[in-house]
Amino acid sequence: MKGPLLNWRSMRSKPVAILGDGVSGRGVRRLLETLKWEGRVFDEKGELFDECAAKSSSVIVISPGFRKDHPWVRLALDYKKILLTELDFAFCFLSSPIVSITGTNGKTTLTSLLAHIWDKMHKPFVSAGNIGLSLSEAVASGIDPRATVFLETSSFQAERLSHLKPRSVLWTNFSDDHLDHHSSMEDYFLAKANLLNQCSGCSWVGESVAKGFKELRLKMPESCKVISRFEGKGLPLPENHFLSTYPQRENLALAHAFCQSESIGERIFFSLIKDYRGYDHRLKKIAELEGVSFWNDSKATNFAATLSACDSMEGDIFWIGGGRSKGGNLTSFVESIVKKIRKAFLFGEVGHRMKGLFDERSFPNEICQSVEEAVGKAYGSEVAPSTILFSPGFASFDTHCNYAERGKNFMEVVFDLKNKLHGTTQECFT
C-alpha cells in the first residue's frame, strides 16, 4: 500500500464515499468489496451526497467527469476529507508498472496496439482505464506484479491526478475537444500535461503536443521525446493495412519509439503488428458498391479525427457528419472540411447550425433526419462519389447511446443497402 491510504486498515471504521455510479464508480465499489471496506455510492440519479455523508466518510473518491467546481467536490474539500480520483485510489493498491496513454485522438488504438504486441510476445499485461475496464476493477480482479498496465487516460481522468505515477507516458496529439467540460484549450492541455508531471520515467509525445507547449509558452519536461508521424511510403506492412492510414501512422511511430525503449527491435516490431486489425468503428472500409467505398469512422467524435479521416481518403468524398457539440470552433472546422470533401450530409443536434455555415460558403449539403437517410441520399446522388465517409466529428449522445451503437447503425444501413441492390447475405459484425 502507498500514498494517503498507507494505513487503510485503520480507516475502515468509516465508509468510502464514491461520487458517481458509472464504470469507475462501480470499479471502486468492487475493489472495496475485496478489501472488506464499506463503500457508499452517490449519484445525481440516485442517493445525493450531502454534509452528513461527507462527515461520515473516511475517504471520498471522485469519478471522471465531475468538474472541479462541482458542489459535491467543494463539500468534500470543505470537510478536509481525503479526496482521490478513481485512478489514484486504485494506484494505492497496485504494484505493477503503468504506461499511461493519452491524446485527443488515437489513445484507444495505441493502447490496444501495445497490448497486441505484448500478447504476441507472451508478456504479462493488462489494458485498463478509458478503454473500458476501470483500473479499480482490474486491481480488484488481481494483477500480476510483473504485468505492464497499459492505461488509456482521458483528460477527465488526468486533470486531478496527484498520486498515480506512470513509469512512462505516451501522448499522441492535441487539438480541440471536450470544451464543454474544460473552460479553455489551455485548461484542456494542462489536464493532459498533468500526466507528464506525474511520470517517473520517460515520455513520448506527438508533434502537435510539442507545438501546444510552445504556443502556450509552457516548458516541456526534459524527459519528453518528440516523435514525428511515419511517412506513408516504405512501411513494411501489408497493403492497405489499418496502421498505414494517415491518422494511424502517428500511433505507429509512438508505439515503435516506445517498443525500441523496451528492447524490441524494428524487424520484430513490424512482424508482430502485421495481423493487428485495429479498434472497431475507427476508420475501416466496410463495403464497396458499384465503385463506391463505404468507410465507418464512428469513433471520430471531434474535428481533428474527422479531418484526419478525410486526409486518408482519395477521390470525391461524400461526408456524413453531425451529432452533439462538445464545444470548439465550428466555423473553423467547416472552413477546413470544405477543402477536403465534395458534399456534406448532416444529421443530429448540430446539423442545422452546420448547414448555415455550409450555406454561407455556397457548399453543397443536405440535412438528414437519420443515418439511414444520410446514407441513402449520399449513395443516390446524381454525381456518384468515390467514397462515403461516416466520420461524424461530434458526440453520439443525441441519437445513440455511444459511438459503437452509432457505428453499428451505419454498418446495418450499408449492409441493408447492399442486400437490396444485390440480394447478398448480410455480413456479420460485432
N, C-alpha and C positions, 0 to 999 in steps of 0.2 A: 504494500500500500504506500501511497505517496501523496504529497500535496496537502491540501487542507483536510483530507479525510484519513490522515495517518492514524488517528485514534478513533476510527469509525465505530469500533465495537462499543466504546463508551458513549457514543452519540445515539445509539439505537433506542434509547429510552423515549425519544421523541420521533415522530414520523418525518419522512421526507415529503415536502410538497412538490408535486410535479405540475408545472404550468403548461398545459396543452396536452390533448389526448390524441395526437397524431402518431405517426410511425416512431418518432423519437421518444415521445412520452410513454408509449407502450413498451418500448425497449428498456427505458429506465425502470418501469414497474417490474418487468421480467427480471432484470438484474437484482433489484431489491428483494425479490422473492427468493433468489438463490442465496442472498446474504441474510435471509430471515430478518429483514428490516421493513417495517411498515411504510407503505407509500400511499399518499392520497393524491388523486388526480383532480385538478381543477381546470375547467374548460368553459369558455363563454357559452357553449351549447349545453352545459351540464352544471355541476356544482361550481359556484363562484368563489373566488379567492378573496378573503376579507381580513380584517385586523385580527380576529380570533384565530384564523388559520395561520396567519403569519406568526403570531405569538407562540403557537403550539408546535411549530415546526423546528427541527434541528438544522435542516438544510433545505434550500429551495433550488430546484433545477428548472431551467427555462428551456423550452423547446424553440427551435429556429422559427423565425417569423415574428416573434414578439419585438416590437420596436423598443428602442432604449427608453423612450418616454412613456411607455405603457403604464397605466395606473398600478397594475399588479407588480411591475418591476420596481416602481418608485416605492410602493408599500414595503416590499422586501428590503429595500435599501434603508428605508426609514427605521425599520426594526433591527438594522445592523445584523441581518442573518447571513450565513454563508450562502452566496449566490453563485451557482455554477451553470454553465451551459451543459447540454447533454454530452457533448464530446469531452469536456473537462471532467465531468462526473465519471464517465466510463474509463477515461485515461488513468484515473486514480487506482483502478483495479487491473491495469494492463501492464504486462512486462515485455510485450513484443514490440519491435521497431515499427514505426509508422512512416509511410511515404504518402504525403498529402498531395492531392492533385486538384487544382482549381483552374478557373478560367471562365470567361464569358461563354465560350463555346469549346467543345472538344473534350471536356473533362471526363464525361462518361466513356467516350471512345478510348481515351488514353488509359483510363483505369482498367477497362476490360481488356485492352491490348496487353498491358503489363501482366495482368492476371493470366492471359492466354500464354504468354511466354513462360511465366513461372510454372504453369501447369505442364507445358510441354517438356520443361526441364526437370519435372518432378520435384520442384522446390516447394516447401510449405508456404501457403499464403492464405489470406482472407481478403475479400473485397467488401467494403462497408462504406457507410456514410450516405451521401446523397444518391448513390446508385440504387438504393432500395432497402438494404439491411442496415439498421442503425448500429452504431458502434457498441452501444449498451447491450443490444440483443446479441451481437457477436461475442462480446465478453461473457455474457450470461451462458452462452452455449459452449464456451470453453475454447481458448485459442492456444495453440502450441507456442510456447515462448520463443521458439526458433522461427516461427512463421513471420513473414512480412505482411503487414496490414496495408493494403492499398486503399487509402481513404479519400473518396471523392468528397470534396469540401466546397459547399456553396458559400457565397458572401454572407448569407444569413447565419451560417454556422461559424464562419471565421471571425466575424466582427467583434465578438465578445470573448474570444479565447484568451485565457490567462494562465492556464496550467499545462495544457497539452503541448508536447514538444515533439514535433515531427523530426525524424532523422534527416529527411530530405523533403523538398517541396518542388513540384513541377507546376508552373503557371503558364498555361497555354497562350492566352491572348487577353486583350481587354478592349471593350467597346460598350456603347450604350446598352444598358439593360437594368431592370429592377428599379427604375427611378420612381416607381410607385411606392417603393419601400425606403430606399435611400434618399436623403434630402438633396443630394447633388452627385455629379460624376466623381468629384473628389472624395466624397463620403463613401461611395461605392468602391473606388480604387483603394482607399485606406482600409476598408473592411477586408479585402483580399490581401493587401500588403501586410496585415497583421500576422498572417501565416509565416511570412519571411522573418518577421521579428521573433517569432516563437521557435523557428527552426534551429536545431542544434548542429546541423551539418551543412552540406552543400545544397544549393537550389539552382534550378534551370528555368529560365523564363523566355517567352517568345519575344519577337522584336517589338510588337505593339505594347508590351508591358514595359520594356525599356523606354519606349517613346513616352509612355504615360508618366514614368518617373521624371523624365526630362521636362515635359510640358507642365507638370505640377511643381517643378522645382524641388523635388524630393531626392534625397540621396539613396541610391540603391545599395543594399548591403554588399560588402565586398565578396561575400561567399556566393553571390549570384553569377551565373554564366548565361550570357545571351545566346540563344540558339536561332539560327535562320532556317526558314522553311526549305525543305528539299526542292530542287528543281524537278520538273515533271519528266524529263528525258533521262534515260540511262539507269533508272532504278531496277535492281534485279528482282522484279516481281512479275507474276503472270500478267498477261494483257488484260486491261480493264479491271485490275484489282481494286478493291474498295479503297485501299490506302494510297493509291496513286492519284486520286482526285485532288483538286486544288485545296479544299479545306483540310483534308486528312494528311497532306504532306507536312503540315506543321506538327501534328501529333506524332507522325512518324519520326521526324527529326528529333523531337524531345525524347521519345522512347529510346531512340538509338543512342543519344547522348547519355541518358541515364544508364542504359544497359552497358555501355562502354565502361562507366564508372564501377559497374558490378562485375567487370572482367568477362563480359560476354562479347566475343569478337564479332566483327561485321559479317563474316560469312555465316556464322552460326545464327546471328540475329535474323538475317533475311531468310534463312532456311526455316526458322521457327514460325515466321509470320505469314508464310505463303498460303496457309489454309485459314487464316483469320478472316472472318466474314463480316465483321462489323456489328454494330448495335442495330436493333430493329428500329425502323422509321427514321433512319439517318441516311439520306441521300442514296437510295437504292432504286435501280431500274426494276420495275415490276412487270412491265408488259410492253409489247410493241404491236401496233395495229396499223396496217396499211402504211408503213413507213413512219408512223408517229410513235415516239418513245414516251412512256409514262414513268415519271420519277416520283417516289414517295420520300419526302423530307419533312414529315410532320413534326419531327423533333426540333425543327428550326422555330424557336419561339422569340427570336429577336432579329433586329435588322441585319447585323453582321453575318449571321448564319445564312440568311436568305440571299444576301448579296454574294457571299462566297459560293453558294449553290449555283447561282446564275453564272458565275465565272467558270464553273466546271462544265457548263453545257456548251454545245455547238449548234449553229443554225438558228432558226427563228423559235424563240421561246414564248409560249403562252403560259403566263404565270397565274396560278390560283393562290390567293393570299387573303389574310384577314384574321379576325379574332378579337380578343380583348386587349386593349392597350396596357402596356407596362411602363408608360412614360417614354421619354426620348423624343428626338426631333423628327417628327413625322414628315415635315416639309423637306428636310434634307434627305430622308430616306427615299421619298418619291423622286426627288431630283436625281438621285443616284440610280434608282432601278429603271427609270425610263431609258437610260442609256444601254441597258442590258437585255431588255425584253421587247417583244413585238406587240403584245396586248396583255391587259390585266383583267382577271375575273375575280371580283371582290365579294367577300361574304363576312358575316359576323358584325359585332358591335361597331367596329371601326370602319366598316365598309363605306358608309355614306360620307364620312369625313375624307377618306382617301379618294373617293370618286370626285369630290370637289377639287382636290389638288391635281388629280389627273386631268380633269376637265379644263382647269386653268391653263394647262400646258397643251391642250388640244390633243391629248394622248388617248388612243383607243382603249376603252374599258367598259365593263358591264357589271352591274350589281346583280348578285345571285342570292337566293334565299337559302341555299343549302350547298353542300359539297357536291351532291348529285347533280344539281342544276348547273354548277360551275363546270363540272367535267363534261356534261352533255353539250353545253354551249361552246366550250373550248374545242371539243372534237368536231362539232358540227359547223364550225365557222367556214365561211366561204373561202378564206385563204387558209390552206392547211398549214399547221405548224410543223416544225421538226420535232419539237419537244413540248410536252405538257408537264410543267413542273409544279408540284404541290409542295410548296415551301412557305407556310403561312406567315412567318415573321412576327407572330403575336401569340399571346397565351390562348389556351384552348377552352378555358372555363366558361365562356359564354354559350358554347354549343355542345361541348363534350366534357366528360369527367377529367380527361387528361390527354396529353399529346398522343399516347398509344391508342386510345379509343378513336381519336380523330384520324390517325393514320390507317387504322383498320377500316374505318368508314370509307376512306378514299380507295383503299385496295378492293373492298367489296364492290364499290361502284364501278371501278375499272374492269374487274373480272366479270361483273354482270353485263357490262357493255360488250366485252369480248364474246361472251356466250351468246348474246342476242345477234351479234353480227356473224359469228362463225359456228355457233352451235357446239362449241367445245365444252369439255367438262371444266367446271370451275376449279382453279388452283386452290391448293390448301395453303394456309399460312397461320402463323402463331403470333 
